[in-house]
Amino acid sequence: MLELIMNDILGTPSILVGLFALIGLLLQRKSSADVVSGTLKTVMGFIIIGAGAAVLIGALDIFSKMFDHAFHVQGVIPNNEAIVAAAQSDFGTSTALIMVFGMVVNVLLARFTPFKYIFLTGHHTLFMACLLAVTLSVGGLSGFPLILVGSILLGVCMVLFPALLQPYVRKITGSDDFAIGHFGTIGYFVSATVGKWFGNKEKTTEQIKVPKSLGFLRDTSVAVSLTMTMFFVIVALFAGQNYIETELSGGSNFIVFSFIQAITFAAGVYIILAGVRMLIAEIVPAFKGIADKVAPNTKPALDCPTIFPFAPNAVIIGFLFSFLAGLLSMFLLPALGLKVIVPGLVPHFFTGAAAGVFGNATGGRRGAMLGSFANGLIISFLPAILLVFLGDVGFEGTTFGDSDFGVVGLLILSVMKLLGLS
């Protein structure tokens, strides 16, 4: 039963958010037609986002293989899904219990404290629960104390991180309807701060003047397609025709194959944005029922792509500059005696894009560029430093990716070391 709840209900973001929508609509005594429609559209919105992410990740996986072969890069690739899967044999039970009880703590904190946020990004809840299980175990805890401390810490993270970003989310969306529940918060906060210090919010990415002859670039899908085509073709030329046609494309011409993968990436982005629009349209009204009855005046904290439609140009700029910082970090990390962190396209796209939107909100174009570059440095250096602290826990080849995992993990291990527990 615990495995069913953990994996099939709480571990499935679409089901989790659909349940919240269902409860919210029922508490508002909506008609049966509205309840069915609202619940199914909420689930569908999340599934559409997931489908878009799968399409996008498939194209990025091809790009990563081409990139690794072209430049002979060997190192650690941050991937939350991979490390959680690797940790399940040793930390599966503690991860499950921390996740379930951490969500209970989240609701209690939203009900009885000023931090009125319900964290609805189920897969990130799972990732953070796993990080807490691993770091607390390495720090010297086990059994009931580990579950208790882990659950409290998870619940605290689920309200504090959305609260930290909310002033900037209001700037981006022009409303206070929802928050961002995604554990790349520190990177986004730093991006917004860098934008505030060094940017000019009057000159936003969305005001970029495009000549009439290049008017088609105003279409986000076209802009993404052209940008990624350039990336794919350049890397394909370095990787070589023989490798791509024998190992990746199944015999298709390597340039044509690269072009199709670039357009596939753009299609994934388009699908994600369509899912986001549907989700927002349904979850915000539905959430009002829970807010009014269970935890008054709370906000749903949603995944980071929910802000992408508010600044599409910043999304592309953010990804590019975050990835650029990741490439630079590959040369800096070995010089500092740290393991090489290979820049993963998935974390740099999602967190870099979101960082670009936050940087743009406070510092316009310059804020989007510098802020997302700072995010790229953060998600390169924090995982490398965390690896040192984790020692021989033994997750070969991968580690936790997004910024909050590094910050929380390092804080926990540092405190426990000071207390003499590890």
RADA-V248385 format. One record per residue. N is the residue number from 1. SS is DSSP state (H for helix, E for strand, - for the rest). PHI is phi in whole degrees, 0 to 359 (NA if undefined). NEAR is the number of other C-alpha atoms within 8 Angstrom. Layout:
n = (N	N)
ss = (SS	SS)
phi = (PHI	PHI)
near = (NEAR	NEAR)
This chain:
n = (1	2	3	4	5	6	7	8	9	10	11	12	13	14	15	16	17	18	19	20	21	22	23	24	25	26	27	28	29	30	31	32	33	34	35	36	37	38	39	40	41	42	43	44	45	46	47	48	49	50	51	52	53	54	55	56	57	58	59	60	61	62	63	64	65	66	67	68	69	70	71	72	73	74	75	76	77	78	79	80	81	82	83	84	85	86	87	88	89	90	91	92	93	94	95	96	97	98	99	100	101	102	103	104	105	106	107	108	109	110	111	112	113	114	115	116	117	118	119	120	121	122	123	124	125	126	127	128	129	130	131	132	133	134	135	136	137	138	139	140	141	142	143	144	145	146	147	148	149	150	151	152	153	154	155	156	157	158	159	160	161	162	163	164	165	166	167	168	169	170	171	172	173	174	175	176	177	178	179	180	181	182	183	184	185	186	187	188	189	190	191	192	193	194	195	196	197	198	199	200	201	202	203	204	205	206	207	208	209	210	211	212	213	214	215	216	217	218	219	220	221	222	223	224	225	226	227	228	229	230	231	232	233	234	235	236	237	238	239	240	241	242	243	244	245	246	247	248	249	250	251	252	253	254	255	256	257	258	259	260	261	262	263	264	265	266	267	268	269	270	271	272	273	274	275	276	277	278	279	280	281	282	283	284	285	286	287	288	289	290	291	292	293	294	295	296	297	298	299	300	301	302	303	304	305	306	307	308	309	310	311	312	313	314	315	316	317	318	319	320	321	322	323	324	325	326	327	328	329	330	331	332	333	334	335	336	337	338	339	340	341	342	343	344	345	346	347	348	349	350	351	352	353	354	355	356	357	358	359	360	361	362	363	364	365	366	367	368	369	370	371	372	373	374	375	376	377	378	379	380	381	382	383	384	385	386	387	388	389	390	391	392	393	394	395	396	397	398	399	400	401	402	403	404	405	406	407	408	409	410	411	412	413	414	415	416	417	418	419	420	421	422)
ss = (-	H	H	H	H	H	H	H	H	H	-	-	H	H	H	H	H	H	H	H	H	H	H	H	H	H	H	-	-	-	-	H	H	H	H	H	H	H	H	H	H	H	H	H	H	H	H	H	H	H	H	H	H	H	H	H	H	H	H	H	H	H	H	H	H	H	H	H	H	H	H	-	-	-	-	E	E	E	-	H	H	H	H	H	H	H	H	H	H	H	H	H	H	H	H	H	H	H	H	H	H	H	H	H	H	H	H	H	H	H	H	H	-	-	-	-	E	E	E	-	-	H	H	H	H	H	H	H	H	H	H	H	H	H	H	H	H	H	-	-	-	-	H	H	H	H	H	H	H	H	H	H	H	H	H	H	H	H	H	H	H	H	H	H	H	H	H	H	H	H	H	H	H	-	-	-	-	E	E	E	-	-	-	-	H	H	H	H	H	H	H	H	H	H	H	H	H	H	-	-	-	-	-	-	H	H	H	-	-	-	-	H	H	H	H	H	H	H	-	H	H	H	H	H	H	H	H	H	H	H	H	H	H	H	H	H	H	H	H	-	H	H	H	H	H	H	H	H	-	-	-	-	-	H	H	H	H	H	H	H	H	H	H	H	H	H	H	H	H	H	H	H	H	H	H	H	H	H	H	H	H	H	H	H	H	H	H	H	H	H	H	H	H	-	-	-	-	-	E	E	E	E	-	H	H	H	H	H	H	H	-	H	H	H	H	H	H	H	H	H	H	H	H	H	H	H	H	H	H	H	H	H	H	H	H	-	-	-	-	-	E	E	-	-	H	H	H	H	H	H	H	H	H	H	H	H	H	H	H	H	H	H	H	H	H	H	H	H	H	H	H	H	H	H	H	H	H	H	H	H	H	H	H	H	H	H	H	H	H	H	H	H	H	-	-	-	-	E	E	-	-	-	H	H	H	H	H	H	H	H	H	H	H	H	H	H	H	H	-	-	-	-)
phi = (NA	298	294	298	297	292	275	266	246	291	273	251	306	295	292	301	291	298	296	297	295	300	297	299	291	294	294	274	56	290	295	301	296	293	296	296	297	297	294	294	292	296	299	298	302	292	294	298	300	296	295	297	296	296	297	297	294	300	292	293	296	298	300	299	295	298	296	299	291	294	247	51	270	234	177	266	254	295	206	298	299	294	287	295	297	293	275	298	296	262	235	300	294	295	299	298	293	297	295	297	285	296	293	296	299	303	295	295	295	294	282	246	236	289	270	267	227	249	279	249	270	301	292	287	299	298	298	292	300	293	301	296	299	291	291	293	293	298	287	117	268	202	64	300	302	297	295	297	296	298	294	296	297	296	301	295	300	289	251	288	295	299	297	299	271	303	302	282	298	298	296	290	268	73	213	234	283	213	241	258	248	208	277	243	305	299	298	291	295	297	300	297	292	299	300	295	283	243	257	219	291	287	255	275	296	279	256	301	283	246	305	303	294	249	301	297	287	292	282	304	299	293	299	296	300	293	299	288	299	300	300	297	293	299	294	299	296	286	290	99	298	298	299	294	284	267	256	242	266	67	101	291	306	294	286	298	300	296	298	297	294	296	292	298	302	298	297	298	297	299	296	301	296	295	295	298	299	294	299	299	297	258	287	295	296	295	294	303	297	293	301	287	264	267	224	304	64	270	237	285	259	249	297	298	297	296	262	301	295	281	204	301	294	295	299	292	299	299	300	297	284	295	295	301	295	297	296	299	297	301	270	280	299	298	296	262	80	255	292	288	260	287	294	281	294	293	297	290	289	291	283	295	297	296	299	298	294	294	297	294	296	255	219	60	300	296	296	297	289	290	295	289	298	298	300	299	294	298	280	262	279	299	300	294	290	299	301	297	290	288	63	264	296	88	258	290	87	212	201	290	262	288	300	295	296	295	296	296	299	293	297	299	293	293	297	293	291	297	281	77	274	242)
near = (4	6	8	8	10	12	9	9	11	12	12	11	13	12	10	13	12	12	9	11	15	13	10	14	15	10	10	7	6	9	6	6	6	9	12	9	8	14	13	9	11	16	13	11	15	13	10	12	14	9	11	14	11	9	12	14	10	8	12	11	8	10	10	10	8	12	12	10	9	11	8	7	7	7	9	12	11	13	12	10	7	9	12	10	7	8	12	10	6	5	11	10	7	11	14	13	10	15	14	11	9	15	11	9	13	16	10	8	13	15	11	6	7	5	9	13	15	13	13	12	12	12	9	9	12	12	11	11	16	14	11	13	15	10	12	14	10	11	12	9	10	9	6	6	8	13	13	9	8	14	17	10	10	18	14	11	8	14	16	9	11	15	11	9	13	10	8	11	13	10	9	11	9	7	6	8	7	9	15	13	14	12	12	10	13	9	16	16	11	11	19	18	11	15	21	13	7	9	13	14	14	6	9	13	12	8	6	6	4	8	6	5	5	7	8	8	9	8	7	9	10	11	11	10	12	9	8	12	12	8	8	13	11	8	12	16	8	8	13	9	10	6	9	13	13	9	7	8	11	7	6	8	9	11	8	8	10	12	11	8	11	14	11	11	15	14	12	14	12	10	12	15	13	11	14	13	10	11	14	9	8	13	12	11	8	14	14	9	14	14	13	9	8	7	12	9	7	11	12	13	15	13	10	12	11	12	11	13	8	8	11	10	9	15	14	11	12	20	16	10	14	17	15	10	12	15	10	8	12	12	9	8	14	10	7	6	6	9	9	12	15	13	12	10	9	8	11	15	13	11	15	20	17	15	17	20	17	17	24	18	15	15	21	17	15	14	23	21	13	13	21	20	15	14	16	16	12	10	13	12	11	11	14	13	9	11	9	7	8	9	7	4	6	5	9	5	7	11	14	12	12	11	14	11	12	13	9	8	12	10	8	11	14	8	8	12	10	7	7	6	9	9)
